[in-house]
């Protein structure tokens, strides 16, 4: 062994060179190292280059094609359903047409089965408990120098209570399909412009004038009068044209 003090080789309990006791020496003992030997793992024998079934991947699955006959059945069912729907609507339309022909043969084309057809009366007529006549109209200028049309109405109250033109009826003027705005005209011919608010008792009549701002002085103006509180579509109309 080798002395840790002087490095001399010696044997025994003390170093023969420096006398250092053996308890202070260190001996290096080399332990054999077991090196693992490679294990020869036998590979499974393949036949004809194919892996045996037991060595194949357990989760690998082959792709399956969807049976074509299922598509054929679904397409056939849809086709039959489509033909049935078309046949149903064709037969239904024919029945309705036959019913219409029978109706016109029995009643004539000018007859109406519905008795609630609204009455459209020209110039004058009865709307509920009131009688109205669209008497006349003339061109004028309103307070703001706008071209206007002044329309005169004759209003009769046949109800059981006193009422006014403005409460009982609605008078609307249209030009080119658009409603005209009401205005005020102050001239010698506009004598009844304030009578729309005056109440009259049952059995009485009053002249009323309404003025409307014109969009132009070329297109005709249609006056339409309806009852204020009514579910009926009855109306009295009159059309005025400019010369």
Backbone bond lengths (Angstrom), bond angles and torsions (degrees), N, CA, C in turn:
res aa  C-N    CA-C-N  psi(-1)  N-CA   C-N-CA  omega(-1)  CA-C   N-CA-C  phi
1 X - - - 1.472 - - 1.521 108.72 -
2 X 1.360 116.22 168.97 1.457 120.76 -175.71 1.516 108.48 -110.64
3 X 1.358 115.49 138.04 1.469 121.35 179.81 1.512 108.81 -77.07
4 X 1.319 114.32 134.58 1.456 119.37 179.64 1.510 111.73 -78.07
5 X 1.339 117.36 -12.82 1.447 121.20 -176.87 1.517 111.19 -88.49
6 X 1.379 115.12 -48.22 1.457 117.98 -176.39 1.509 113.59 -118.08
7 X 1.319 115.98 -11.82 1.453 119.86 178.33 1.495 114.79 84.85
8 X 1.355 118.07 7.96 1.453 120.73 -178.43 1.506 109.80 -82.29
9 X 1.349 115.31 149.71 1.443 121.05 175.11 1.530 108.10 -81.73
10 X 1.379 115.82 137.24 1.464 119.04 178.84 1.499 107.36 -154.57
11 X 1.343 114.07 173.52 1.463 122.85 175.27 1.501 107.99 -136.99
12 X 1.272 120.52 151.68 1.456 124.08 -176.66 1.503 111.16 106.96
13 X 1.389 113.49 -164.13 1.472 118.37 -175.95 1.518 111.56 -93.14
14 X 1.323 119.77 -14.34 1.458 122.94 -178.48 1.512 109.39 -131.19
15 X 1.335 116.38 149.35 1.453 121.87 177.27 1.521 108.85 -71.75
16 X 1.345 116.30 129.50 1.457 119.87 -177.96 1.524 111.57 -73.79
17 X 1.316 118.37 -12.58 1.465 121.69 -177.49 1.513 111.50 -94.38
18 X 1.360 116.60 -50.06 1.478 119.59 -174.93 1.510 113.00 -116.72
19 X 1.341 117.67 -7.53 1.463 121.22 178.45 1.497 114.55 79.47
20 X 1.269 118.60 12.15 1.478 121.62 179.56 1.522 108.90 -68.62
21 X 1.362 116.99 131.41 1.476 119.21 -179.71 1.528 111.39 -65.14
22 X 1.355 112.96 156.97 1.442 118.84 -175.47 1.535 111.92 -70.68
23 X 1.327 118.69 -19.56 1.487 121.20 -179.11 1.508 111.68 -65.69
24 X 1.299 118.25 -21.51 1.463 121.75 179.67 1.527 112.46 -97.27
25 X 1.283 115.88 2.75 1.456 117.94 178.30 1.511 109.37 -93.62
26 X 1.213 113.90 155.46 1.468 120.35 178.63 1.511 107.63 -120.77
27 X 1.262 113.97 127.87 1.450 117.92 176.47 1.511 109.19 -108.70
28 X 1.234 112.84 138.63 1.481 119.09 -178.48 1.507 107.25 -97.71
29 X 1.289 115.02 114.27 1.457 119.44 179.13 1.512 107.68 -108.13
30 X 1.227 113.14 119.71 1.451 117.70 179.36 1.501 109.36 -88.01
31 X 1.343 114.74 118.84 1.452 121.10 178.30 1.523 108.21 -88.28
32 X 1.274 112.03 138.88 1.483 114.13 178.45 1.522 110.76 -64.53
33 X 1.256 115.88 140.45 1.477 123.04 -179.33 1.516 108.40 -101.55
34 X 1.321 113.00 121.94 1.461 118.32 178.03 1.524 109.27 -84.69
35 X 1.260 116.01 111.36 1.459 121.94 179.21 1.522 108.25 -93.16
36 X 1.313 117.95 119.63 1.470 118.82 -178.43 1.515 110.27 -64.17
37 X 1.322 112.49 137.51 1.452 119.25 179.68 1.526 109.56 -89.79
38 X 1.294 117.51 142.54 1.478 119.91 178.49 1.507 111.05 -61.41
39 X 1.316 112.93 137.08 1.455 119.45 -179.93 1.506 108.49 -92.09
40 X 1.264 115.36 130.40 1.456 120.79 -179.97 1.521 108.51 -86.79
41 X 1.341 115.81 101.30 1.464 121.23 -178.86 1.510 108.12 -89.28
42 X 1.272 112.94 123.08 1.452 117.55 -179.35 1.512 110.31 -77.43
43 X 1.289 116.44 125.41 1.441 122.55 177.50 1.520 109.65 -81.36
44 X 1.348 116.45 146.05 1.465 118.45 179.16 1.525 110.44 -64.98
45 X 1.289 111.78 145.20 1.454 117.94 -179.18 1.524 110.04 -79.93
46 X 1.305 116.71 130.72 1.456 122.29 179.08 1.524 108.49 -98.29
47 X 1.282 112.98 140.83 1.459 118.85 176.80 1.524 108.93 -106.55
48 X 1.303 114.56 124.66 1.469 120.48 179.41 1.531 111.59 59.15
49 X 1.321 116.08 28.91 1.462 119.67 177.15 1.514 114.30 75.59
50 X 1.360 119.48 8.53 1.459 123.42 -178.71 1.510 109.28 -105.43
51 X 1.336 115.75 140.95 1.449 121.10 178.30 1.530 108.65 -77.74
52 X 1.305 117.95 134.61 1.471 119.66 177.20 1.520 110.17 -57.95
53 X 1.307 116.73 155.95 1.481 122.39 -175.93 1.522 111.32 -60.13
54 X 1.367 116.72 -35.83 1.469 119.81 -176.94 1.499 111.85 -68.61
55 X 1.373 118.84 -19.66 1.453 121.49 -179.48 1.519 112.58 -99.60
56 X 1.294 118.79 -0.26 1.450 120.10 178.15 1.516 110.53 -75.39
57 X 1.326 115.48 157.60 1.459 119.24 -179.22 1.532 109.53 -62.72
58 X 1.326 117.48 127.78 1.470 120.10 -173.33 1.516 112.67 -68.97
59 X 1.323 118.65 -26.33 1.469 120.95 -174.60 1.515 113.42 -97.76
60 X 1.284 118.63 -2.06 1.460 120.05 -179.97 1.516 109.35 -74.11
61 X 1.307 117.17 127.14 1.451 123.02 -179.56 1.521 109.33 -123.49
62 X 1.296 114.60 144.02 1.448 119.17 178.55 1.511 110.31 -81.55
63 X 1.315 118.20 142.35 1.460 123.16 177.84 1.518 109.80 -71.28
64 X 1.357 113.41 135.44 1.456 119.42 179.98 1.521 109.19 -109.36
65 X 1.258 118.37 131.97 1.466 122.70 177.54 1.514 109.74 -81.22
66 X 1.388 115.87 140.96 1.472 121.04 -179.63 1.529 109.29 -70.22
67 X 1.331 116.95 132.74 1.482 118.84 -177.58 1.521 110.85 -59.90
68 X 1.329 116.61 130.27 1.467 121.74 -178.64 1.513 111.60 -68.25
69 X 1.307 118.09 -26.50 1.464 119.29 -176.08 1.521 111.74 -68.38
70 X 1.333 118.38 -23.71 1.473 120.31 177.29 1.523 109.78 -67.27
71 X 1.346 116.74 -41.40 1.458 119.78 176.37 1.527 110.95 -60.82
72 X 1.308 116.05 -39.85 1.460 119.29 -179.36 1.526 111.27 -63.95
73 X 1.341 117.21 -40.99 1.469 120.43 179.78 1.528 111.00 -64.95
74 X 1.357 117.32 -46.11 1.469 121.39 -179.79 1.523 110.66 -61.37
75 X 1.336 116.94 -43.80 1.468 119.93 -179.96 1.519 110.72 -63.33
76 X 1.328 117.30 -39.36 1.460 120.16 179.10 1.515 112.45 -64.52
77 X 1.336 117.00 -41.75 1.470 120.61 178.78 1.522 110.87 -63.14
78 X 1.333 117.38 -44.16 1.465 120.66 179.92 1.529 111.30 -63.82
79 X 1.332 116.87 -39.04 1.458 120.54 179.80 1.526 111.10 -64.42
80 X 1.339 116.73 -42.86 1.465 120.28 178.87 1.526 110.71 -63.80
81 X 1.353 117.26 -41.97 1.461 120.33 179.12 1.520 111.61 -63.15
82 X 1.346 117.39 -41.29 1.461 121.16 179.47 1.527 111.28 -63.41
83 X 1.329 116.73 -42.11 1.464 119.81 178.27 1.520 110.93 -63.44
84 X 1.337 117.06 -39.38 1.464 120.26 178.30 1.508 112.85 -63.34
85 X 1.348 117.56 -42.22 1.469 120.80 179.94 1.527 110.69 -64.61
86 X 1.341 116.77 -44.57 1.471 120.11 179.93 1.522 110.57 -62.24
87 X 1.308 116.88 -42.27 1.467 120.50 179.29 1.518 111.62 -62.52
88 X 1.336 116.58 -40.17 1.457 120.78 -179.85 1.524 111.67 -62.04
89 X 1.341 116.48 -46.57 1.460 119.29 -178.42 1.530 111.80 -68.83
90 X 1.334 117.12 -34.70 1.463 119.23 178.39 1.518 111.00 -65.54
91 X 1.329 116.65 -44.21 1.460 120.02 179.53 1.513 111.66 -67.79
92 X 1.341 117.84 -37.28 1.470 121.09 178.49 1.512 110.89 -63.77
93 X 1.356 117.10 -43.66 1.461 120.15 178.83 1.514 111.59 -63.59
94 X 1.337 117.04 -36.66 1.461 119.60 179.04 1.529 110.92 -66.42
95 X 1.343 116.67 -39.21 1.464 119.75 178.54 1.513 110.88 -64.07
96 X 1.339 116.85 -41.84 1.461 119.62 179.44 1.526 111.03 -64.61
97 X 1.328 116.08 -39.23 1.459 119.38 179.29 1.523 110.26 -65.37
98 X 1.346 117.11 -40.84 1.461 120.29 178.39 1.517 111.17 -63.06
99 X 1.374 116.40 -39.80 1.463 119.74 178.11 1.518 110.52 -63.22
100 X 1.332 118.54 -39.38 1.458 121.90 179.54 1.519 110.63 -65.09
101 X 1.340 116.88 -41.52 1.460 119.78 179.01 1.523 111.19 -63.42
102 X 1.343 116.30 -40.76 1.461 119.61 179.36 1.513 110.99 -64.41
103 X 1.344 116.10 -38.35 1.460 120.00 -179.81 1.528 111.13 -64.52
104 X 1.339 116.45 -46.13 1.458 118.74 -178.54 1.533 111.64 -68.23
105 X 1.333 117.66 -32.27 1.454 119.59 177.39 1.527 111.60 -67.58
106 X 1.355 115.87 -32.77 1.458 119.65 -177.14 1.523 112.34 -84.19
107 X 1.348 116.60 -43.26 1.461 120.37 -173.73 1.522 113.66 -103.72
108 X 1.341 117.67 -22.30 1.458 119.54 -174.43 1.513 110.32 91.49
109 X 1.310 117.30 154.04 1.464 121.38 -175.44 1.507 112.72 -71.31
110 X 1.301 119.89 -21.40 1.458 122.06 -177.31 1.517 112.76 -89.36
111 X 1.329 118.01 -5.46 1.451 120.50 -179.82 1.524 109.01 -83.48
112 X 1.348 116.89 153.29 1.460 123.02 177.63 1.513 108.29 -125.42
113 X 1.321 115.72 127.92 1.453 120.00 179.64 1.518 110.99 -75.23
114 X 1.315 118.38 -26.86 1.464 122.85 -178.67 1.522 109.53 -88.07
115 X 1.340 116.01 120.35 1.460 120.51 179.66 1.518 112.54 -81.57
116 X 1.348 117.14 -7.17 1.462 120.63 -177.72 1.517 112.06 -93.17
117 X 1.307 118.56 17.89 1.465 121.09 177.86 1.524 109.40 -61.63
118 X 1.347 118.18 125.79 1.463 119.79 -176.92 1.519 112.25 -62.80
119 X 1.338 115.64 141.18 1.463 121.68 176.28 1.523 109.31 -88.91
120 X 1.320 116.19 127.19 1.463 121.58 175.57 1.525 106.76 -109.63
121 X 1.309 114.98 108.69 1.466 121.02 -174.59 1.518 110.01 -103.99
122 X 1.326 116.66 138.32 1.457 122.16 -178.85 1.525 109.79 -92.66
123 X 1.297 114.62 129.96 1.475 123.41 173.63 1.523 113.94 71.64
124 X 1.324 118.80 -48.28 1.458 119.67 -178.15 1.528 109.70 -149.76
125 X 1.353 114.17 159.02 1.456 119.31 179.63 1.514 110.56 173.98
126 X 1.347 114.55 -178.45 1.461 122.12 -179.15 1.516 109.13 -109.91
127 X 1.298 115.10 127.97 1.462 122.32 177.56 1.522 108.03 -120.34
128 X 1.329 116.81 97.85 1.456 120.01 -177.29 1.518 110.99 67.04
129 X 1.326 116.49 -122.06 1.473 122.46 179.92 1.524 112.12 -94.61
130 X 1.330 117.77 16.16 1.459 119.86 -174.36 1.527 110.25 -130.03
131 X 1.310 115.09 146.69 1.460 121.53 173.78 1.519 108.53 -111.69
132 X 1.313 114.79 136.69 1.454 120.02 -176.74 1.519 109.25 -134.80
133 X 1.311 115.64 139.23 1.453 121.98 174.89 1.520 108.68 -131.31
134 X 1.321 116.22 129.58 1.465 121.83 174.65 1.526 105.82 -90.12
135 X 1.325 116.61 101.69 1.462 121.63 -167.40 1.519 112.05 -79.07
136 X 1.322 118.06 -57.58 1.468 121.35 -172.62 1.521 110.35 -161.00
137 X 1.349 115.28 177.05 1.464 121.41 177.20 1.510 109.08 -155.44
138 X 1.329 116.79 152.59 1.465 121.66 175.79 1.524 109.25 -147.38
139 X 1.330 116.05 156.97 1.459 122.39 179.58 1.522 110.20 -85.67
140 X 1.349 114.51 145.73 1.465 120.75 179.87 1.519 108.51 -158.44
141 X 1.337 114.89 -178.50 1.461 121.25 173.91 1.516 108.33 -117.31
142 X 1.342 115.87 137.90 1.463 118.53 -178.90 1.522 110.22 -81.40
143 X 1.328 116.26 -171.69 1.461 121.38 -176.52 1.521 112.56 -63.57
144 X 1.353 117.53 -20.89 1.460 121.90 -178.66 1.528 111.28 -106.39
145 X 1.338 117.36 19.17 1.457 125.20 176.52 1.539 112.32 67.37
146 X 1.300 118.08 22.26 1.462 120.99 176.02 1.526 109.84 -84.94
147 X 1.341 118.11 139.45 1.469 119.04 175.76 1.524 109.74 -63.76
148 X 1.330 116.12 132.29 1.459 121.07 -173.22 1.519 110.47 -138.04
149 X 1.333 114.15 166.83 1.464 121.51 175.47 1.524 107.96 -124.61
150 X 1.327 116.20 125.05 1.458 121.88 179.54 1.532 107.78 -102.97
151 X 1.343 116.34 120.67 1.459 122.32 -177.35 1.526 108.76 -110.71
152 X 1.347 116.07 134.67 1.460 122.00 179.19 1.526 109.39 -104.84
153 X 1.349 115.92 130.61 1.459 122.95 178.74 1.532 109.38 -117.43
154 X 1.329 116.36 153.34 1.462 122.65 170.98 1.525 107.28 -116.21
155 X 1.341 116.03 115.12 1.458 121.96 -173.72 1.518 110.37 -111.54
156 X 1.353 116.87 129.67 1.469 122.15 178.57 1.521 108.82 -123.29
157 X 1.337 115.64 133.17 1.466 122.13 -178.60 1.521 109.90 -100.30
158 X 1.328 117.45 111.64 1.464 122.36 177.93 1.528 112.28 -109.65
159 X 1.322 116.74 15.18 1.462 120.34 179.83 1.527 110.27 -85.45
160 X 1.330 117.06 -173.43 1.464 122.03 -178.74 1.520 113.08 -93.81
161 X 1.334 117.55 -6.06 1.462 120.48 -177.33 1.517 109.94 -131.09
162 X 1.313 114.59 160.14 1.467 119.84 177.75 1.522 109.74 -73.12
163 X 1.302 115.88 140.26 1.462 120.75 179.76 1.514 109.22 -156.27
164 X 1.326 116.04 171.86 1.465 121.50 -179.50 1.522 110.09 -116.84
165 X 1.336 114.81 167.16 1.465 121.32 177.51 1.520 110.84 -60.41
166 X 1.343 116.61 -43.81 1.464 120.06 -176.53 1.519 112.30 -67.06
167 X 1.340 118.11 -29.12 1.462 121.00 179.39 1.529 111.09 -82.01
168 X 1.311 117.19 -42.14 1.463 121.34 -173.26 1.521 113.19 -78.76
169 X 1.323 118.32 -35.70 1.457 121.43 -171.49 1.525 111.70 -130.06
170 X 1.340 114.47 161.67 1.465 121.93 174.62 1.522 107.48 -123.42
171 X 1.336 116.60 120.13 1.466 122.04 178.84 1.529 108.25 -109.96
172 X 1.337 116.16 121.29 1.460 122.06 -176.62 1.519 109.49 -124.76
173 X 1.334 116.09 139.46 1.466 121.94 178.07 1.527 108.73 -112.32
174 X 1.351 115.74 137.17 1.458 121.92 179.39 1.529 109.42 -125.10
175 X 1.339 115.23 140.92 1.461 121.27 173.31 1.521 108.43 -137.13
176 X 1.321 115.80 124.92 1.469 121.67 -175.90 1.525 111.53 57.55
177 X 1.345 116.10 29.80 1.459 120.20 177.67 1.512 114.63 85.78
178 X 1.342 118.98 1.49 1.459 122.04 -178.61 1.534 110.13 -113.70
179 X 1.321 115.28 141.16 1.457 119.95 179.08 1.526 110.48 -69.54
180 X 1.333 115.92 137.42 1.460 121.50 179.44 1.527 110.24 -92.33
181 X 1.314 113.98 146.06 1.466 120.81 -179.66 1.534 110.16 -82.49
182 X 1.334 114.80 138.44 1.466 118.93 178.16 1.530 110.26 -75.67
183 X 1.335 115.57 151.65 1.462 121.36 -179.43 1.526 109.29 -147.30
184 X 1.321 116.30 -172.62 1.466 122.04 179.79 1.525 109.58 -122.49
185 X 1.315 115.27 135.42 1.465 122.21 178.30 1.521 108.29 -122.61
186 X 1.328 115.08 132.40 1.462 120.48 -179.94 1.526 108.71 -120.05
187 X 1.327 115.62 95.84 1.464 120.66 174.34 1.528 108.05 -147.89
188 X 1.313 115.60 -179.81 1.464 120.06 -174.94 1.524 112.73 -68.82
189 X 1.331 117.13 -24.89 1.466 119.73 -178.92 1.532 113.10 -86.79
190 X 1.317 116.81 -17.11 1.466 120.68 -179.63 1.521 109.04 -88.62
191 X 1.325 115.50 77.18 1.462 120.63 -175.65 1.528 113.06 -96.22
192 X 1.353 117.25 -14.70 1.463 119.53 -171.71 1.530 112.45 -122.72
193 X 1.310 116.22 24.36 1.468 119.48 -177.08 1.527 112.76 -69.65
194 X 1.320 117.53 -20.91 1.467 120.35 -179.34 1.526 112.27 -98.03
195 X 1.321 118.07 -0.81 1.457 119.96 -176.13 1.531 113.23 -77.31
196 X 1.313 116.81 -12.28 1.464 119.09 180.00 1.515 112.89 -63.13
197 X 1.340 116.84 -28.01 1.463 120.21 -178.86 1.520 112.99 -91.28
198 X 1.303 118.44 -9.32 1.468 121.36 -176.61 1.517 111.09 -80.50
199 X 1.333 115.66 131.85 1.461 120.70 176.55 1.526 109.90 -82.28
200 X 1.328 114.76 144.24 1.460 120.27 173.53 1.524 108.34 -127.31
201 X 1.335 116.25 148.69 1.455 120.99 -177.87 1.522 111.06 -78.83
202 X 1.342 118.06 165.53 1.469 120.96 179.24 1.516 112.01 -55.42
203 X 1.335 116.01 136.98 1.453 121.88 179.41 1.509 114.17 88.30
204 X 1.320 118.80 -1.26 1.456 122.27 -178.23 1.532 110.53 -104.39
205 X 1.353 114.69 159.02 1.468 121.68 179.78 1.516 109.33 -130.22
206 X 1.332 115.62 157.15 1.456 120.46 -179.23 1.535 109.06 -153.05
207 X 1.339 115.58 145.51 1.464 121.66 175.84 1.528 108.85 -87.13
208 X 1.319 116.13 135.17 1.469 122.19 -178.03 1.526 108.33 -131.06
209 X 1.338 116.18 139.76 1.459 121.07 176.56 1.533 110.15 -121.48
210 X 1.336 114.42 139.21 1.457 122.12 175.87 1.524 108.59 -127.79
211 X 1.340 117.00 138.30 1.471 122.03 179.57 1.526 109.35 -113.07
212 X 1.335 116.03 139.86 1.464 122.61 -176.94 1.522 109.38 -130.50
213 X 1.343 116.26 137.19 1.463 121.44 178.49 1.525 109.17 -76.34
214 X 1.323 117.14 125.26 1.459 122.42 -178.38 1.524 111.61 -82.00
215 X 1.335 115.88 146.06 1.455 120.61 172.44 1.524 110.69 -80.52
216 X 1.308 115.67 -32.36 1.455 122.04 176.05 1.528 107.65 -158.42
217 X 1.300 117.09 171.94 1.468 122.06 -179.80 1.530 110.99 -111.08
218 X 1.319 115.01 30.87 1.469 120.94 179.82 1.527 110.82 -119.01
219 X 1.333 116.16 -51.67 1.468 120.78 -176.66 1.524 110.57 -70.80
220 X 1.341 115.02 147.48 1.458 120.24 178.30 1.527 110.72 -70.65
221 X 1.333 115.14 160.08 1.466 122.14 -179.14 1.531 108.23 -119.93
222 X 1.325 115.66 130.06 1.461 121.26 178.88 1.522 109.72 -106.63
223 X 1.315 116.30 127.06 1.464 122.57 177.88 1.520 107.77 -101.08
224 X 1.317 116.38 133.30 1.461 122.51 -178.17 1.526 108.82 -131.41
225 X 1.343 116.64 124.07 1.459 122.00 -179.22 1.523 108.75 -117.58
226 X 1.334 117.52 129.14 1.462 123.55 177.77 1.528 109.33 -131.47
227 X 1.336 115.52 162.71 1.463 120.17 177.97 1.523 109.40 -79.99
228 X 1.330 116.78 140.53 1.461 120.71 -175.26 1.516 111.74 -69.28
229 X 1.313 118.01 -54.50 1.460 122.00 -176.14 1.530 108.97 -106.33
230 X 1.326 115.76 85.54 1.457 120.48 -177.99 1.513 109.99 -161.02
231 X 1.339 116.07 146.83 1.460 121.35 174.57 1.523 111.62 -91.27
232 X 1.303 116.39 -3.65 1.464 120.57 -179.72 1.520 110.49 -80.78
233 X 1.326 114.87 151.68 1.461 121.27 176.64 1.524 112.12 -100.14
234 X 1.328 117.07 14.84 1.464 120.49 178.98 1.524 110.08 -62.22
235 X 1.317 116.39 145.29 1.468 120.56 -179.28 1.518 110.13 -152.89
236 X 1.325 115.03 156.59 1.461 122.88 173.26 1.516 106.54 -114.82
237 X 1.345 116.97 129.00 1.463 120.33 -176.16 1.525 110.05 -128.66
238 X 1.309 114.72 155.46 1.454 122.88 174.44 1.513 108.42 -153.02
239 X 1.339 116.65 140.43 1.455 121.33 -179.61 1.525 109.53 -116.04
240 X 1.321 114.73 131.57 1.465 121.01 178.68 1.526 109.11 -114.31
241 X 1.325 115.81 132.99 1.474 121.35 178.59 1.508 109.27 -115.37
242 X 1.319 115.41 155.24 1.465 120.78 -179.81 1.524 109.44 -96.08
243 X 1.337 114.63 135.39 1.470 120.19 179.44 1.532 109.84 -78.47
